[in-house]
Amino acid sequence: MIKIATSKQLRLCMAIAFWCAGIATYAQSSTVIKEGNAAPTLQKIRDFVIYKDSLFHCAFPSVVRKKDGSYLLAFRRAPERRVLGERVTTHVDPNSYLMQLTSKDGLHWPAAPSLLYAHPFGGSQDPCLLQLRNGTLLCASYGWSFPNAEALARLKTPYFKAANAVFLGGYLLRSADNSHTWSAPIYPPTVPEEVHYSPYGNKLPAYNRGALYEGRNGTIYWVVAATDDFASKKTSNYLLTSNDGGKSWAYQSVVAKDPRISFNETSIYETPKGDLVAFMRTANAGDTACIARSKDGGKTFQWEPMGFMGHPLQALRLPDNRVLVTYGYRHAPHGIRARVLNAECTDFKTAKEFILRADATSTDIGYPWAIMLDRRRILVVYYYNINNGSRSIEGTLLEYR
């Protein structure tokens, strides 16, 4: 006897069939994702201008996502001296201030920035932002003073001079109210190997351009630079740490030092396994990027060339724990480039290079800084110029697959 299924039983069978098909489809899609992850790709969506004003030279941006979900971008702004009839505009200027912009989505930015900080003793450079897990914001910078000829003759030597400015060394600012206000400067200790004095007769406070990092244990890591050879002006990299949210700092170790090569402008990153990895700009090394690694919490580092040119570098952890490294490329064709490294940053010599931009007409570009907008989209900010025009803060929107 043949038993006829009821309509209710048929619907149940169909539901089971669809559920099984869904499981199969999910398994197939999971396989595809895993296969895709074996060869990560970056798809460029578009480039856009974040801030530009023909009266100003804008450069050296950094960006973070704040606790309220908005994005904070900081950069250096100084007068475009060529508009005033001067031959060139330089990176050393008495009216160089730290500026800030806030965006709800990272794609739409206000037309006018607000002042983040103006140092009372000179121009400031390269604001480097870090948001701590508790929401506190840090901004590392450094500055230049402009003493006259009479004052220069009385300064304690040796001091570091560029154009008509004398180096002040580094400082940090803190904000506990979501960037509405910033603290007075915090001056870090000097690196023991530093040979230069500030205009105030003290050894230079530690300084650097590059990303700081808050480790899993709450320690903040900051790789700084110091001039350790007066004759050659050679700089090396050293590690400072803070265990109180950036209020105070202590010298820890040498990150990279060489008799001939200079290391500076370094970003530091902690891998999932706990290695500290420093991505370093070099001089006297053919513009080769270098990497230093510590497997003991920053007590010791070993450095080596990464096998490609570009500077400076910044590292961003991606949702799958891979690491996006972005860097400026000041060789023809000038522009912005990137690589996606594995989670432990060990495949830097073989990782594919992605060209994000190659349309600049001057070497005065770069200093990219990347941040996730969501699990797929990445915003890379940097400064740029076309036809040697006014320097602007620009962005490239990427999709990561």
Secondary structure, DSSP 8 states (H G I E B T S, - for coil): ------HHHHHHHHHHHHHHHHHHHHHHHHHHHHHHHHS--EEEEEEEEEE--TTEEEEEEEEEE-TTS-EEEEEEEEE-GGGGT-S---S--TT-EEEEEEESSSS---SS-EEEE--TTSEEEEEEEEE-TTS-EEEEEEEEE---HHHHTTS-SSB-EETTEEEEEEEEEEESSTTSS----B-----TT---B-TTSSB---B-SS--EE-TTS-EEEEEEEEEETTTTEEEEEEEEESSTTSS-EEEEEEE--SS-EEEEEEEEE-TT--EEEEEEEESSTTEEEEEEESSTTS--EEEEEEEE-EEEEEEE-TTS-EEEEEEE-SSS-EEEEEEE-TTS--TTTS-EEEEE---SSSS-EEEEEEESSSSEEEEEEEE-STT---EEEEEEEEE-
